[in-house]
Amino acid sequence: MNDASPSRQSKFARYRARKRAKGLREIRLWVPDVDAPEFQERLDRAVAAINASKDGDEALRGYEAGAAEVWNDVD
């Protein structure tokens, strides 16, 4: 059974059609739950490892450049 109303369905259908017209394809991803305590623990370990690395500053610049490139492509 579909819980979405017809107007809501058409809203999303129109949205998806606009994105497809721009050459995009819909995918679904599972991402880490940033509210989970395990996520913060893993993040803390990763940050500590980068800070302990002699190349940590260079690695962070690379991550920031990659993130900036991705965000610059967002509508």
PyMOL Python script that loads the backbone (N, CA, C, O; Angstrom):
from pymol import cmd

cmd.read_pdbstr("""\
ATOM      1  N   MET A   1       0.844  -1.191   0.000  1.00  0.00           N
ATOM      2  CA  MET A   1       0.000   0.000   0.000  1.00  0.00           C
ATOM      3  C   MET A   1       0.880   1.243   0.000  1.00  0.00           C
ATOM      4  O   MET A   1       1.873   1.298   0.726  1.00  0.00           O
ATOM      5  N   ASN A   2       0.536   2.212  -0.785  1.00  0.00           N
ATOM      6  CA  ASN A   2       1.310   3.433  -0.881  1.00  0.00           C
ATOM      7  C   ASN A   2       0.655   4.517  -0.037  1.00  0.00           C
ATOM      8  O   ASN A   2      -0.514   4.842  -0.240  1.00  0.00           O
ATOM      9  N   ASP A   3       1.420   5.090   0.929  1.00  0.00           N
ATOM     10  CA  ASP A   3       0.876   6.085   1.857  1.00  0.00           C
ATOM     11  C   ASP A   3       0.898   7.504   1.290  1.00  0.00           C
ATOM     12  O   ASP A   3       0.260   8.397   1.849  1.00  0.00           O
ATOM     13  N   ALA A   4       1.619   7.728   0.195  1.00  0.00           N
ATOM     14  CA  ALA A   4       1.759   9.086  -0.321  1.00  0.00           C
ATOM     15  C   ALA A   4       0.504   9.503  -1.073  1.00  0.00           C
ATOM     16  O   ALA A   4      -0.087   8.716  -1.813  1.00  0.00           O
ATOM     17  N   SER A   5       0.114  10.746  -0.871  1.00  0.00           N
ATOM     18  CA  SER A   5      -1.054  11.273  -1.578  1.00  0.00           C
ATOM     19  C   SER A   5      -0.692  11.492  -3.050  1.00  0.00           C
ATOM     20  O   SER A   5       0.487  11.622  -3.380  1.00  0.00           O
ATOM     21  N   PRO A   6      -1.695  11.535  -3.936  1.00  0.00           N
ATOM     22  CA  PRO A   6      -1.396  11.752  -5.355  1.00  0.00           C
ATOM     23  C   PRO A   6      -0.634  13.053  -5.618  1.00  0.00           C
ATOM     24  O   PRO A   6       0.264  13.080  -6.460  1.00  0.00           O
ATOM     25  N   SER A   7      -0.982  14.128  -4.909  1.00  0.00           N
ATOM     26  CA  SER A   7      -0.272  15.388  -5.132  1.00  0.00           C
ATOM     27  C   SER A   7       1.178  15.277  -4.678  1.00  0.00           C
ATOM     28  O   SER A   7       2.072  15.840  -5.309  1.00  0.00           O
ATOM     29  N   ARG A   8       1.410  14.568  -3.609  1.00  0.00           N
ATOM     30  CA  ARG A   8       2.786  14.369  -3.143  1.00  0.00           C
ATOM     31  C   ARG A   8       3.566  13.513  -4.122  1.00  0.00           C
ATOM     32  O   ARG A   8       4.735  13.788  -4.393  1.00  0.00           O
ATOM     33  N   GLN A   9       2.934  12.483  -4.654  1.00  0.00           N
ATOM     34  CA  GLN A   9       3.607  11.639  -5.634  1.00  0.00           C
ATOM     35  C   GLN A   9       3.982  12.457  -6.855  1.00  0.00           C
ATOM     36  O   GLN A   9       5.099  12.342  -7.359  1.00  0.00           O
ATOM     37  N   SER A  10       3.069  13.275  -7.332  1.00  0.00           N
ATOM     38  CA  SER A  10       3.367  14.034  -8.533  1.00  0.00           C
ATOM     39  C   SER A  10       4.460  15.083  -8.265  1.00  0.00           C
ATOM     40  O   SER A  10       5.243  15.407  -9.159  1.00  0.00           O
ATOM     41  N   LYS A  11       4.508  15.603  -7.052  1.00  0.00           N
ATOM     42  CA  LYS A  11       5.558  16.560  -6.701  1.00  0.00           C
ATOM     43  C   LYS A  11       6.920  15.892  -6.820  1.00  0.00           C
ATOM     44  O   LYS A  11       7.842  16.460  -7.404  1.00  0.00           O
ATOM     45  N   PHE A  12       7.050  14.689  -6.268  1.00  0.00           N
ATOM     46  CA  PHE A  12       8.319  13.978  -6.342  1.00  0.00           C
ATOM     47  C   PHE A  12       8.607  13.507  -7.755  1.00  0.00           C
ATOM     48  O   PHE A  12       9.761  13.508  -8.183  1.00  0.00           O
ATOM     49  N   ALA A  13       7.578  13.105  -8.485  1.00  0.00           N
ATOM     50  CA  ALA A  13       7.775  12.687  -9.873  1.00  0.00           C
ATOM     51  C   ALA A  13       8.289  13.865 -10.705  1.00  0.00           C
ATOM     52  O   ALA A  13       9.183  13.693 -11.533  1.00  0.00           O
ATOM     53  N   ARG A  14       7.735  15.049 -10.491  1.00  0.00           N
ATOM     54  CA  ARG A  14       8.204  16.239 -11.207  1.00  0.00           C
ATOM     55  C   ARG A  14       9.647  16.569 -10.825  1.00  0.00           C
ATOM     56  O   ARG A  14      10.459  16.918 -11.682  1.00  0.00           O
ATOM     57  N   TYR A  15       9.955  16.457  -9.551  1.00  0.00           N
ATOM     58  CA  TYR A  15      11.316  16.716  -9.074  1.00  0.00           C
ATOM     59  C   TYR A  15      12.309  15.751  -9.739  1.00  0.00           C
ATOM     60  O   TYR A  15      13.355  16.166 -10.236  1.00  0.00           O
ATOM     61  N   ARG A  16      11.959  14.454  -9.737  1.00  0.00           N
ATOM     62  CA  ARG A  16      12.845  13.461 -10.350  1.00  0.00           C
ATOM     63  C   ARG A  16      12.989  13.702 -11.853  1.00  0.00           C
ATOM     64  O   ARG A  16      14.075  13.530 -12.406  1.00  0.00           O
ATOM     65  N   ALA A  17      11.909  14.096 -12.509  1.00  0.00           N
ATOM     66  CA  ALA A  17      11.972  14.373 -13.944  1.00  0.00           C
ATOM     67  C   ALA A  17      12.910  15.551 -14.229  1.00  0.00           C
ATOM     68  O   ALA A  17      13.671  15.517 -15.195  1.00  0.00           O
ATOM     69  N   ARG A  18      12.857  16.589 -13.392  1.00  0.00           N
ATOM     70  CA  ARG A  18      13.759  17.736 -13.580  1.00  0.00           C
ATOM     71  C   ARG A  18      15.207  17.301 -13.408  1.00  0.00           C
ATOM     72  O   ARG A  18      16.074  17.711 -14.180  1.00  0.00           O
ATOM     73  N   LYS A  19      15.471  16.487 -12.419  1.00  0.00           N
ATOM     74  CA  LYS A  19      16.844  16.027 -12.189  1.00  0.00           C
ATOM     75  C   LYS A  19      17.325  15.159 -13.346  1.00  0.00           C
ATOM     76  O   LYS A  19      18.460  15.303 -13.800  1.00  0.00           O
ATOM     77  N   ARG A  20      16.460  14.247 -13.830  1.00  0.00           N
ATOM     78  CA  ARG A  20      16.840  13.400 -14.967  1.00  0.00           C
ATOM     79  C   ARG A  20      17.117  14.260 -16.201  1.00  0.00           C
ATOM     80  O   ARG A  20      18.030  13.965 -16.972  1.00  0.00           O
ATOM     81  N   ALA A  21      16.333  15.316 -16.387  1.00  0.00           N
ATOM     82  CA  ALA A  21      16.530  16.215 -17.528  1.00  0.00           C
ATOM     83  C   ALA A  21      17.895  16.908 -17.459  1.00  0.00           C
ATOM     84  O   ALA A  21      18.450  17.301 -18.485  1.00  0.00           O
ATOM     85  N   LYS A  22      18.432  17.055 -16.241  1.00  0.00           N
ATOM     86  CA  LYS A  22      19.761  17.649 -16.068  1.00  0.00           C
ATOM     87  C   LYS A  22      20.875  16.611 -16.206  1.00  0.00           C
ATOM     88  O   LYS A  22      22.054  16.917 -16.025  1.00  0.00           O
ATOM     89  N   GLY A  23      20.479  15.379 -16.529  1.00  0.00           N
ATOM     90  CA  GLY A  23      21.477  14.328 -16.711  1.00  0.00           C
ATOM     91  C   GLY A  23      21.860  13.605 -15.434  1.00  0.00           C
ATOM     92  O   GLY A  23      22.889  12.930 -15.387  1.00  0.00           O
ATOM     93  N   LEU A  24      21.046  13.738 -14.400  1.00  0.00           N
ATOM     94  CA  LEU A  24      21.338  13.082 -13.128  1.00  0.00           C
ATOM     95  C   LEU A  24      20.539  11.795 -13.003  1.00  0.00           C
ATOM     96  O   LEU A  24      19.518  11.614 -13.665  1.00  0.00           O
ATOM     97  N   ARG A  25      21.018  10.907 -12.145  1.00  0.00           N
ATOM     98  CA  ARG A  25      20.347   9.643 -11.902  1.00  0.00           C
ATOM     99  C   ARG A  25      20.164   9.477 -10.406  1.00  0.00           C
ATOM    100  O   ARG A  25      21.080   9.754  -9.632  1.00  0.00           O
ATOM    101  N   GLU A  26      18.986   9.027  -9.992  1.00  0.00           N
ATOM    102  CA  GLU A  26      18.704   8.840  -8.571  1.00  0.00           C
ATOM    103  C   GLU A  26      19.352   7.551  -8.085  1.00  0.00           C
ATOM    104  O   GLU A  26      19.245   6.504  -8.724  1.00  0.00           O
ATOM    105  N   ILE A  27      20.020   7.646  -6.952  1.00  0.00           N
ATOM    106  CA  ILE A  27      20.532   6.466  -6.260  1.00  0.00           C
ATOM    107  C   ILE A  27      20.175   6.610  -4.787  1.00  0.00           C
ATOM    108  O   ILE A  27      19.907   7.714  -4.312  1.00  0.00           O
ATOM    109  N   ARG A  28      20.171   5.522  -4.085  1.00  0.00           N
ATOM    110  CA  ARG A  28      19.912   5.567  -2.639  1.00  0.00           C
ATOM    111  C   ARG A  28      21.133   5.029  -1.925  1.00  0.00           C
ATOM    112  O   ARG A  28      21.697   4.008  -2.319  1.00  0.00           O
ATOM    113  N   LEU A  29      21.534   5.714  -0.884  1.00  0.00           N
ATOM    114  CA  LEU A  29      22.731   5.353  -0.133  1.00  0.00           C
ATOM    115  C   LEU A  29      22.424   5.213   1.344  1.00  0.00           C
ATOM    116  O   LEU A  29      21.610   5.952   1.897  1.00  0.00           O
ATOM    117  N   TRP A  30      23.072   4.275   1.962  1.00  0.00           N
ATOM    118  CA  TRP A  30      23.062   4.196   3.417  1.00  0.00           C
ATOM    119  C   TRP A  30      24.302   4.935   3.885  1.00  0.00           C
ATOM    120  O   TRP A  30      25.402   4.680   3.396  1.00  0.00           O
ATOM    121  N   VAL A  31      24.131   5.840   4.822  1.00  0.00           N
ATOM    122  CA  VAL A  31      25.244   6.633   5.330  1.00  0.00           C
ATOM    123  C   VAL A  31      25.339   6.452   6.839  1.00  0.00           C
ATOM    124  O   VAL A  31      24.363   6.065   7.480  1.00  0.00           O
ATOM    125  N   PRO A  32      26.502   6.729   7.408  1.00  0.00           N
ATOM    126  CA  PRO A  32      26.642   6.590   8.855  1.00  0.00           C
ATOM    127  C   PRO A  32      25.659   7.495   9.606  1.00  0.00           C
ATOM    128  O   PRO A  32      25.362   8.610   9.175  1.00  0.00           O
ATOM    129  N   ASP A  33      25.173   6.994  10.720  1.00  0.00           N
ATOM    130  CA  ASP A  33      24.293   7.774  11.597  1.00  0.00           C
ATOM    131  C   ASP A  33      25.184   8.669  12.451  1.00  0.00           C
ATOM    132  O   ASP A  33      25.823   8.198  13.393  1.00  0.00           O
ATOM    133  N   VAL A  34      25.227   9.953  12.123  1.00  0.00           N
ATOM    134  CA  VAL A  34      26.127  10.858  12.827  1.00  0.00           C
ATOM    135  C   VAL A  34      25.707  11.090  14.274  1.00  0.00           C
ATOM    136  O   VAL A  34      26.470  11.668  15.048  1.00  0.00           O
ATOM    137  N   ASP A  35      24.509  10.651  14.651  1.00  0.00           N
ATOM    138  CA  ASP A  35      24.063  10.781  16.038  1.00  0.00           C
ATOM    139  C   ASP A  35      24.446   9.568  16.879  1.00  0.00           C
ATOM    140  O   ASP A  35      24.295   9.590  18.101  1.00  0.00           O
ATOM    141  N   ALA A  36      24.935   8.520  16.243  1.00  0.00           N
ATOM    142  CA  ALA A  36      25.316   7.304  16.967  1.00  0.00           C
ATOM    143  C   ALA A  36      26.638   7.524  17.696  1.00  0.00           C
ATOM    144  O   ALA A  36      27.562   8.112  17.134  1.00  0.00           O
ATOM    145  N   PRO A  37      26.738   7.059  18.934  1.00  0.00           N
ATOM    146  CA  PRO A  37      27.998   7.239  19.683  1.00  0.00           C
ATOM    147  C   PRO A  37      29.203   6.621  18.966  1.00  0.00           C
ATOM    148  O   PRO A  37      30.313   7.144  19.057  1.00  0.00           O
ATOM    149  N   GLU A  38      28.986   5.513  18.257  1.00  0.00           N
ATOM    150  CA  GLU A  38      30.089   4.849  17.555  1.00  0.00           C
ATOM    151  C   GLU A  38      30.663   5.754  16.464  1.00  0.00           C
ATOM    152  O   GLU A  38      31.863   5.729  16.194  1.00  0.00           O
ATOM    153  N   PHE A  39      29.798   6.549  15.844  1.00  0.00           N
ATOM    154  CA  PHE A  39      30.271   7.453  14.796  1.00  0.00           C
ATOM    155  C   PHE A  39      31.248   8.466  15.386  1.00  0.00           C
ATOM    156  O   PHE A  39      32.321   8.686  14.825  1.00  0.00           O
ATOM    157  N   GLN A  40      30.891   9.076  16.497  1.00  0.00           N
ATOM    158  CA  GLN A  40      31.772  10.070  17.115  1.00  0.00           C
ATOM    159  C   GLN A  40      33.083   9.433  17.545  1.00  0.00           C
ATOM    160  O   GLN A  40      34.139  10.052  17.414  1.00  0.00           O
ATOM    161  N   GLU A  41      33.036   8.199  18.060  1.00  0.00           N
ATOM    162  CA  GLU A  41      34.263   7.500  18.458  1.00  0.00           C
ATOM    163  C   GLU A  41      35.180   7.278  17.254  1.00  0.00           C
ATOM    164  O   GLU A  41      36.385   7.515  17.333  1.00  0.00           O
ATOM    165  N   ARG A  42      34.602   6.822  16.142  1.00  0.00           N
ATOM    166  CA  ARG A  42      35.395   6.598  14.928  1.00  0.00           C
ATOM    167  C   ARG A  42      35.960   7.916  14.406  1.00  0.00           C
ATOM    168  O   ARG A  42      37.108   7.976  13.967  1.00  0.00           O
ATOM    169  N   LEU A  43      35.154   8.963  14.456  1.00  0.00           N
ATOM    170  CA  LEU A  43      35.606  10.273  14.004  1.00  0.00           C
ATOM    171  C   LEU A  43      36.765  10.762  14.866  1.00  0.00           C
ATOM    172  O   LEU A  43      37.758  11.273  14.347  1.00  0.00           O
ATOM    173  N   ASP A  44      36.639  10.608  16.172  1.00  0.00           N
ATOM    174  CA  ASP A  44      37.711  11.027  17.082  1.00  0.00           C
ATOM    175  C   ASP A  44      39.005  10.276  16.788  1.00  0.00           C
ATOM    176  O   ASP A  44      40.084  10.869  16.799  1.00  0.00           O
ATOM    177  N   ARG A  45      38.902   8.963  16.523  1.00  0.00           N
ATOM    178  CA  ARG A  45      40.099   8.167  16.203  1.00  0.00           C
ATOM    179  C   ARG A  45      40.721   8.637  14.884  1.00  0.00           C
ATOM    180  O   ARG A  45      41.942   8.741  14.772  1.00  0.00           O
ATOM    181  N   ALA A  46      39.881   8.917  13.891  1.00  0.00           N
ATOM    182  CA  ALA A  46      40.388   9.365  12.594  1.00  0.00           C
ATOM    183  C   ALA A  46      41.087  10.717  12.718  1.00  0.00           C
ATOM    184  O   ALA A  46      42.156  10.921  12.143  1.00  0.00           O
ATOM    185  N   VAL A  47      40.488  11.634  13.464  1.00  0.00           N
ATOM    186  CA  VAL A  47      41.090  12.951  13.662  1.00  0.00           C
ATOM    187  C   VAL A  47      42.411  12.820  14.413  1.00  0.00           C
ATOM    188  O   VAL A  47      43.388  13.487  14.070  1.00  0.00           O
ATOM    189  N   ALA A  48      42.448  11.978  15.420  1.00  0.00           N
ATOM    190  CA  ALA A  48      43.690  11.772  16.178  1.00  0.00           C
ATOM    191  C   ALA A  48      44.782  11.203  15.273  1.00  0.00           C
ATOM    192  O   ALA A  48      45.943  11.602  15.369  1.00  0.00           O
ATOM    193  N   ALA A  49      44.411  10.278  14.401  1.00  0.00           N
ATOM    194  CA  ALA A  49      45.387   9.692  13.486  1.00  0.00           C
ATOM    195  C   ALA A  49      45.925  10.734  12.519  1.00  0.00           C
ATOM    196  O   ALA A  49      47.124  10.757  12.238  1.00  0.00           O
ATOM    197  N   ILE A  50      45.061  11.590  12.010  1.00  0.00           N
ATOM    198  CA  ILE A  50      45.502  12.649  11.092  1.00  0.00           C
ATOM    199  C   ILE A  50      46.408  13.627  11.826  1.00  0.00           C
ATOM    200  O   ILE A  50      47.447  14.032  11.305  1.00  0.00           O
ATOM    201  N   ASN A  51      46.011  14.008  13.043  1.00  0.00           N
ATOM    202  CA  ASN A  51      46.824  14.951  13.818  1.00  0.00           C
ATOM    203  C   ASN A  51      48.181  14.373  14.184  1.00  0.00           C
ATOM    204  O   ASN A  51      49.157  15.115  14.295  1.00  0.00           O
ATOM    205  N   ALA A  52      48.260  13.065  14.374  1.00  0.00           N
ATOM    206  CA  ALA A  52      49.516  12.423  14.737  1.00  0.00           C
ATOM    207  C   ALA A  52      50.416  12.207  13.519  1.00  0.00           C
ATOM    208  O   ALA A  52      51.613  11.962  13.669  1.00  0.00           O
ATOM    209  N   SER A  53      49.858  12.295  12.344  1.00  0.00           N
ATOM    210  CA  SER A  53      50.610  12.064  11.116  1.00  0.00           C
ATOM    211  C   SER A  53      51.465  13.275  10.780  1.00  0.00           C
ATOM    212  O   SER A  53      51.049  14.419  10.965  1.00  0.00           O
ATOM    213  N   LYS A  54      52.671  13.003  10.281  1.00  0.00           N
ATOM    214  CA  LYS A  54      53.519  14.126   9.872  1.00  0.00           C
ATOM    215  C   LYS A  54      52.957  14.805   8.627  1.00  0.00           C
ATOM    216  O   LYS A  54      53.280  15.961   8.356  1.00  0.00           O
ATOM    217  N   ASP A  55      52.118  14.097   7.864  1.00  0.00           N
ATOM    218  CA  ASP A  55      51.497  14.658   6.669  1.00  0.00           C
ATOM    219  C   ASP A  55      50.043  15.052   6.920  1.00  0.00           C
ATOM    220  O   ASP A  55      49.275  15.207   5.970  1.00  0.00           O
ATOM    221  N   GLY A  56      49.660  15.212   8.171  1.00  0.00           N
ATOM    222  CA  GLY A  56      48.268  15.500   8.519  1.00  0.00           C
ATOM    223  C   GLY A  56      47.726  16.763   7.876  1.00  0.00           C
ATOM    224  O   GLY A  56      46.597  16.781   7.385  1.00  0.00           O
ATOM    225  N   ASP A  57      48.535  17.828   7.877  1.00  0.00           N
ATOM    226  CA  ASP A  57      48.071  19.085   7.267  1.00  0.00           C
ATOM    227  C   ASP A  57      47.832  18.917   5.768  1.00  0.00           C
ATOM    228  O   ASP A  57      46.852  19.427   5.226  1.00  0.00           O
ATOM    229  N   GLU A  58      48.732  18.203   5.112  1.00  0.00           N
ATOM    230  CA  GLU A  58      48.581  17.977   3.673  1.00  0.00           C
ATOM    231  C   GLU A  58      47.343  17.123   3.396  1.00  0.00           C
ATOM    232  O   GLU A  58      46.604  17.383   2.445  1.00  0.00           O
ATOM    233  N   ALA A  59      47.120  16.110   4.224  1.00  0.00           N
ATOM    234  CA  ALA A  59      45.937  15.255   4.052  1.00  0.00           C
ATOM    235  C   ALA A  59      44.659  16.062   4.229  1.00  0.00           C
ATOM    236  O   ALA A  59      43.717  15.912   3.452  1.00  0.00           O
ATOM    237  N   LEU A  60      44.622  16.918   5.247  1.00  0.00           N
ATOM    238  CA  LEU A  60      43.430  17.748   5.466  1.00  0.00           C
ATOM    239  C   LEU A  60      43.184  18.692   4.302  1.00  0.00           C
ATOM    240  O   LEU A  60      42.035  18.898   3.912  1.00  0.00           O
ATOM    241  N   ARG A  61      44.236  19.268   3.739  1.00  0.00           N
ATOM    242  CA  ARG A  61      44.058  20.139   2.574  1.00  0.00           C
ATOM    243  C   ARG A  61      43.463  19.351   1.407  1.00  0.00           C
ATOM    244  O   ARG A  61      42.616  19.862   0.674  1.00  0.00           O
ATOM    245  N   GLY A  62      43.908  18.111   1.240  1.00  0.00           N
ATOM    246  CA  GLY A  62      43.364  17.269   0.172  1.00  0.00           C
ATOM    247  C   GLY A  62      41.900  16.956   0.397  1.00  0.00           C
ATOM    248  O   GLY A  62      41.103  17.014  -0.539  1.00  0.00           O
ATOM    249  N   TYR A  63      41.529  16.622   1.641  1.00  0.00           N
ATOM    250  CA  TYR A  63      40.127  16.338   1.970  1.00  0.00           C
ATOM    251  C   TYR A  63      39.265  17.583   1.749  1.00  0.00           C
ATOM    252  O   TYR A  63      38.175  17.501   1.184  1.00  0.00           O
ATOM    253  N   GLU A  64      39.764  18.724   2.195  1.00  0.00           N
ATOM    254  CA  GLU A  64      39.004  19.965   2.034  1.00  0.00           C
ATOM    255  C   GLU A  64      38.826  20.324   0.562  1.00  0.00           C
ATOM    256  O   GLU A  64      37.756  20.779   0.159  1.00  0.00           O
ATOM    257  N   ALA A  65      39.866  20.121  -0.238  1.00  0.00           N
ATOM    258  CA  ALA A  65      39.765  20.418  -1.673  1.00  0.00           C
ATOM    259  C   ALA A  65      38.736  19.492  -2.326  1.00  0.00           C
ATOM    260  O   ALA A  65      37.939  19.931  -3.154  1.00  0.00           O
ATOM    261  N   GLY A  66      38.758  18.221  -1.953  1.00  0.00           N
ATOM    262  CA  GLY A  66      37.785  17.275  -2.510  1.00  0.00           C
ATOM    263  C   GLY A  66      36.372  17.624  -2.107  1.00  0.00           C
ATOM    264  O   GLY A  66      35.463  17.584  -2.937  1.00  0.00           O
ATOM    265  N   ALA A  67      36.171  17.967  -0.848  1.00  0.00           N
ATOM    266  CA  ALA A  67      34.835  18.337  -0.376  1.00  0.00           C
ATOM    267  C   ALA A  67      34.356  19.611  -1.063  1.00  0.00           C
ATOM    268  O   ALA A  67      33.187  19.711  -1.435  1.00  0.00           O
ATOM    269  N   ALA A  68      35.247  20.584  -1.235  1.00  0.00           N
ATOM    270  CA  ALA A  68      34.869  21.840  -1.896  1.00  0.00           C
ATOM    271  C   ALA A  68      34.459  21.577  -3.342  1.00  0.00           C
ATOM    272  O   ALA A  68      33.522  22.194  -3.848  1.00  0.00           O
ATOM    273  N   GLU A  69      35.164  20.659  -4.007  1.00  0.00           N
ATOM    274  CA  GLU A  69      34.820  20.337  -5.395  1.00  0.00           C
ATOM    275  C   GLU A  69      33.426  19.721  -5.476  1.00  0.00           C
ATOM    276  O   GLU A  69      32.646  20.053  -6.369  1.00  0.00           O
ATOM    277  N   VAL A  70      33.116  18.826  -4.543  1.00  0.00           N
ATOM    278  CA  VAL A  70      31.795  18.199  -4.528  1.00  0.00           C
ATOM    279  C   VAL A  70      30.720  19.235  -4.249  1.00  0.00           C
ATOM    280  O   VAL A  70      29.712  19.282  -4.954  1.00  0.00           O
ATOM    281  N   TRP A  71      30.917  20.067  -3.232  1.00  0.00           N
ATOM    282  CA  TRP A  71      29.897  21.060  -2.863  1.00  0.00           C
ATOM    283  C   TRP A  71      29.705  22.108  -3.943  1.00  0.00           C
ATOM    284  O   TRP A  71      28.607  22.647  -4.079  1.00  0.00           O
ATOM    285  N   ASN A  72      30.736  22.414  -4.712  1.00  0.00           N
ATOM    286  CA  ASN A  72      30.590  23.391  -5.786  1.00  0.00           C
ATOM    287  C   ASN A  72      29.696  22.861  -6.909  1.00  0.00           C
ATOM    288  O   ASN A  72      29.162  23.650  -7.688  1.00  0.00           O
ATOM    289  N   ASP A  73      29.524  21.540  -7.005  1.00  0.00           N
ATOM    290  CA  ASP A  73      28.674  20.956  -8.028  1.00  0.00           C
ATOM    291  C   ASP A  73      27.224  20.846  -7.584  1.00  0.00           C
ATOM    292  O   ASP A  73      26.372  20.480  -8.395  1.00  0.00           O
ATOM    293  N   VAL A  74      26.909  21.148  -6.329  1.00  0.00           N
ATOM    294  CA  VAL A  74      25.548  21.013  -5.807  1.00  0.00           C
ATOM    295  C   VAL A  74      24.715  22.210  -6.246  1.00  0.00           C
ATOM    296  O   VAL A  74      25.161  23.356  -6.191  1.00  0.00           O
ATOM    297  N   ASP A  75      23.484  21.912  -6.687  1.00  0.00           N
ATOM    298  CA  ASP A  75      22.575  22.997  -7.100  1.00  0.00           C
ATOM    299  C   ASP A  75      22.186  23.857  -5.927  1.00  0.00           C
ATOM    300  O   ASP A  75      21.429  24.814  -6.087  1.00  0.00           O
TER     301      ASP A  75
END
""", "prot")
cmd.dss("prot")
cmd.show_as("cartoon", "prot")
cmd.util.cbc("prot")
cmd.orient("prot")
